[in-house]
């Protein structure tokens, strides 16, 4: 009898298909990552800065999208690390340096500042990544503002990656 009940349970699991579920939220396939391997820092004035042309930063992105920046940095012991901008670093002498990013239509700008007025960390920046994400609803999600590179790649696996130089 028990064998019959078990056999019946495994053969009677089929029935008519259920109704179609509601449509899900569209994914965001319009994500671009620009990689700048040769950053041209302007060291003539303080703060040290670099302008990175980025045609994906449009007026629509300015009003409804999201722009994220990352620096790839070689630490004093030679370890290659990646940090989301803004990035704060305490140097060997105990001074605090920052690498900040601002952007406008067609351009991202980095600035290296220091509390002692001597910016130096820019020299250890091996590359910069600028990620441009088109908006879906005109609102930026707060959880997208502080996202690691690894999580960004997981969230947008079809991101278009463009090597600038």
Buried (B, 14 or more C-beta within 10 A) or exposed (E): EEEEEEEEEEEEEEEEEEEEEEEEEEEBEBBBBBBBEEBEBEBEEEBBBBEBEBEBBBEEBEEBBBBBBBBBBEEEEEEEEBBBBBBEBEBEEEBEBBBBBBBEEEBBEBBBBBEEEEBBBBEBBBBBBBBBBBBBEEEBEEEBEEBEBEEBBEBBEEBEEBEBE
